[in-house]
Amino acid sequence: GWRNERVVHVPNVERSRVILVLDSDPLAQRNKVQEVVKMMETELGGGWIFHKLCKVYLFISSQRIAGCLVAEPIKEAFEVLSYPVDERQDGAIAKRRRSNPSKLQFGKIVLEREVIKRAPSEVLHENHTGVILCKKEAVHAVCGIRAIWVTPSNRRKGIATQLLEAVRKSFSKGYVTEKSQLAFSQPSSDGQALASNYIGTRSFLVYKTGNLCR
């Protein structure tokens, strides 16, 4: 309920809005962002979520903060080739698909060999779900989704998607950012599922947090 809040998106949900907070905004707004970041750090880890170049999007529902997205300007990102897929997607456990399997049988014992063809790649990073492989060649990207978080009681309600929509509409002044120009940082298993579902492909973009457009 700030007097000069910057509303950038109004979802089709009663008494909801997404507001944008910048480092140049009044102290009260910046202090509230710091409070939210501390909440996020209890789940996502501390010391990396926020810096002065970040744009912070807050999802407000019934005058309470239900979600937060931290975005930053970037220059390039890398297309994901593969990542562990044992995470939840649409409420179900996704199973790893086998590529070109071949079987060897010795009596009653069957051995199955799996051959996976990969393009030249590099390991961008490894998290608790395993290694994420990306193409070595970088592609142009505009907006880095540094962190996205929704309060536990408001999850599975589409709030993360609404935050991403707000970013696309307002991150770059004068035009809507394409989904292909969004990249995700340090995706957890839930983050991988969100990115894949929102972008519409498992080959979404990820980026290194030090690669900023200053």
C-alpha positions as CSV (number, residue, x, y, z in Angstrom):
1,G,0.0,0.0,0.0
2,W,2.9,2.4,-0.7
3,R,1.8,5.8,-2.1
4,N,4.2,5.6,-5.1
5,E,4.4,1.9,-5.8
6,R,5.2,0.9,-9.3
7,V,2.5,-1.5,-10.5
8,V,3.7,-3.4,-13.6
9,H,1.2,-6.3,-13.8
10,V,-2.3,-7.0,-12.6
11,P,-3.2,-10.7,-12.7
12,N,-6.7,-12.0,-13.1
13,V,-6.8,-12.7,-9.3
14,E,-8.9,-10.6,-6.9
15,R,-6.9,-8.0,-4.9
16,S,-3.6,-9.0,-6.5
17,R,-0.9,-7.0,-8.3
18,V,2.8,-7.2,-9.1
19,I,5.0,-4.2,-8.2
20,L,8.6,-3.4,-9.2
21,V,11.1,-2.1,-6.7
22,L,14.4,-0.6,-7.8
23,D,17.5,0.5,-5.9
24,S,16.6,4.1,-6.5
25,D,13.2,3.8,-4.8
26,P,12.3,5.1,-1.3
27,L,14.0,3.6,1.7
28,A,10.8,2.0,3.0
29,Q,10.4,0.0,-0.2
30,R,14.1,-1.0,-0.2
31,N,13.9,-2.1,3.4
32,K,10.9,-4.3,2.6
33,V,12.9,-5.9,-0.2
34,Q,15.7,-6.7,2.3
35,E,13.2,-8.4,4.6
36,V,11.9,-10.5,1.8
37,V,15.4,-11.4,0.7
38,K,16.2,-12.7,4.2
39,M,13.1,-14.9,4.0
40,M,14.2,-16.2,0.7
41,E,17.7,-16.9,2.0
42,T,16.4,-19.4,4.6
43,E,15.3,-21.7,1.7
44,L,17.6,-20.7,-1.2
45,G,20.9,-19.9,0.7
46,G,22.4,-16.6,1.6
47,G,24.8,-14.1,0.1
48,W,23.9,-14.3,-3.6
49,I,20.3,-13.4,-4.2
50,F,20.4,-9.6,-4.4
51,H,22.7,-6.7,-5.5
52,K,22.1,-3.1,-6.5
53,L,21.6,-3.7,-10.2
54,C,18.7,-6.1,-9.5
55,K,15.1,-5.4,-10.2
56,V,12.8,-6.9,-7.6
57,Y,9.2,-7.9,-8.4
58,L,6.8,-8.5,-5.5
59,F,3.5,-10.3,-5.9
60,I,1.0,-8.7,-3.6
61,S,-2.2,-10.7,-2.6
62,S,-4.6,-9.2,-0.1
63,Q,-2.0,-6.7,1.0
64,R,0.5,-9.4,1.8
65,I,3.6,-10.4,-0.2
66,A,3.0,-13.9,-1.6
67,G,6.0,-14.1,-4.0
68,C,9.2,-12.4,-5.1
69,L,11.3,-12.5,-8.2
70,V,14.8,-11.0,-8.5
71,A,16.0,-10.2,-12.0
72,E,19.2,-8.7,-13.4
73,P,20.5,-7.5,-16.8
74,I,22.7,-10.0,-18.6
75,K,24.5,-10.2,-22.0
76,E,24.5,-13.9,-22.8
77,A,23.4,-17.3,-21.6
78,F,23.8,-21.0,-22.5
79,E,21.2,-23.4,-23.8
80,V,20.6,-26.5,-21.6
81,L,21.3,-29.8,-23.3
82,S,20.3,-32.0,-20.4
83,Y,19.6,-32.0,-16.7
84,P,18.4,-34.5,-14.2
85,V,14.7,-35.1,-14.6
86,D,13.7,-36.8,-11.4
87,E,12.1,-33.6,-10.2
88,R,8.3,-33.0,-10.0
89,Q,6.6,-31.7,-13.1
90,D,2.9,-31.0,-13.1
91,G,2.5,-32.9,-9.9
92,A,4.1,-36.1,-11.1
93,I,7.6,-37.5,-11.0
94,A,9.2,-37.2,-14.4
95,K,11.1,-40.3,-15.5
96,R,14.4,-40.3,-17.4
97,R,13.9,-41.3,-21.0
98,R,16.4,-43.8,-22.5
99,S,18.0,-43.1,-25.8
100,N,19.1,-45.9,-28.2
101,P,19.1,-48.7,-25.6
102,S,20.6,-52.1,-26.6
103,K,20.3,-55.3,-24.6
104,L,22.7,-58.2,-24.1
105,Q,21.2,-61.5,-22.7
106,F,23.2,-64.2,-20.9
107,G,20.8,-67.0,-20.0
108,K,18.3,-65.4,-17.6
109,I,20.4,-62.2,-17.1
110,V,19.7,-59.2,-19.3
111,L,22.1,-56.3,-19.4
112,E,20.9,-53.1,-21.0
113,R,23.3,-50.5,-22.3
114,E,22.2,-46.9,-22.8
115,V,23.9,-44.7,-25.5
116,I,23.3,-41.0,-25.3
117,K,24.5,-38.7,-28.1
118,R,25.5,-35.2,-27.0
119,A,26.7,-32.1,-28.8
120,P,29.8,-30.4,-27.5
121,S,29.0,-29.2,-24.1
122,E,30.2,-27.9,-20.8
123,V,29.1,-28.3,-17.2
124,L,27.8,-24.9,-16.2
125,H,27.3,-25.9,-12.6
126,E,26.2,-28.8,-10.4
127,N,23.5,-28.6,-7.8
128,H,21.8,-31.1,-5.4
129,T,20.0,-32.7,-8.3
130,G,23.1,-33.4,-10.4
131,V,25.0,-32.0,-13.3
132,I,23.4,-29.6,-15.8
133,L,25.0,-29.8,-19.3
134,C,24.9,-26.8,-21.6
135,K,26.1,-25.9,-25.1
136,K,29.5,-24.2,-25.1
137,E,28.5,-21.5,-27.5
138,A,26.7,-18.6,-25.7
139,V,23.6,-16.9,-27.1
140,H,22.3,-13.4,-26.6
141,A,20.0,-12.9,-23.6
142,V,18.6,-9.8,-21.9
143,C,17.1,-10.8,-18.6
144,G,18.5,-13.1,-15.9
145,I,16.1,-14.6,-13.4
146,R,18.4,-14.6,-10.5
147,A,15.9,-16.0,-7.9
148,I,12.2,-16.7,-7.7
149,W,10.4,-17.6,-4.5
150,V,6.8,-18.1,-3.4
151,T,5.6,-18.4,0.1
152,P,4.7,-22.1,1.0
153,S,1.0,-21.4,1.5
154,N,0.7,-19.8,-2.0
155,R,2.6,-22.4,-4.1
156,R,0.9,-24.3,-7.0
157,K,-1.3,-21.2,-7.6
158,G,0.5,-19.9,-10.7
159,I,2.2,-17.0,-8.9
160,A,5.7,-17.8,-10.2
161,T,4.3,-17.7,-13.7
162,Q,2.6,-14.3,-13.1
163,L,5.9,-13.0,-11.8
164,L,7.6,-14.1,-15.0
165,E,5.0,-12.4,-17.1
166,A,5.5,-9.2,-15.1
167,V,9.2,-9.4,-15.8
168,R,8.7,-9.8,-19.6
169,K,6.3,-6.8,-19.7
170,S,8.4,-4.4,-17.8
171,F,12.1,-5.4,-17.6
172,S,13.1,-3.6,-20.9
173,K,11.6,-0.2,-21.3
174,G,9.4,0.1,-24.4
175,Y,9.0,-3.5,-25.4
176,V,8.0,-7.0,-24.1
177,T,11.0,-9.3,-23.6
178,E,10.7,-12.6,-25.5
179,K,10.7,-15.8,-23.5
180,S,13.8,-16.8,-25.6
181,Q,15.7,-13.9,-24.0
182,L,15.1,-15.0,-20.4
183,A,17.7,-17.1,-18.7
184,F,17.7,-18.8,-15.3
185,S,20.4,-18.8,-12.6
186,Q,21.2,-21.8,-10.4
187,P,17.9,-23.6,-11.0
188,S,16.9,-26.1,-8.3
189,S,14.7,-29.1,-9.3
190,D,11.6,-27.0,-8.9
191,G,13.3,-24.2,-10.8
192,Q,14.1,-26.5,-13.7
193,A,10.5,-27.7,-13.9
194,L,9.2,-24.1,-13.8
195,A,11.7,-22.9,-16.5
196,S,10.9,-25.8,-18.7
197,N,7.1,-25.4,-18.4
198,Y,7.1,-21.7,-18.8
199,I,9.5,-21.5,-21.7
200,G,7.9,-24.5,-23.3
201,T,11.0,-26.5,-23.9
202,R,13.6,-28.4,-21.9
203,S,16.2,-26.4,-23.8
204,F,15.8,-23.2,-21.8
205,L,18.7,-20.8,-21.1
206,V,20.8,-20.7,-18.0
207,Y,23.5,-18.1,-17.2
208,K,26.5,-17.5,-14.9
209,T,25.7,-14.9,-12.3
210,G,29.0,-13.0,-12.9
211,N,28.0,-12.2,-16.5
212,L,26.2,-9.0,-16.0
213,C,25.4,-6.2,-18.5
214,R,26.6,-3.2,-16.5
